[in-house]
C-alpha cells in the first residue's frame, strides 16, 4: 500500500479546494482529514479518496 501523505500533513482537496490536515489512513486509498468551516465556526472531519487530494503549497 502506497501512502502519499503523512499524518499531520496539510493538503488541498481537488473537489472543492478546501485546505485540510491529514488525520489518518482508513483503508487502502481512503484518508480521514479535518478542515475548518468558517461559516459554522467548527472543525469538520471528512473521509476522502487519496487521489482527490494534492499537497498544499
Secondary structure, 3 states (H helix, E strand, C coil): CCCCCCCCCEEEECCCCCEEEEEEECCCCEEEEEEEECCCCEEEEEEEEHHHEEECC
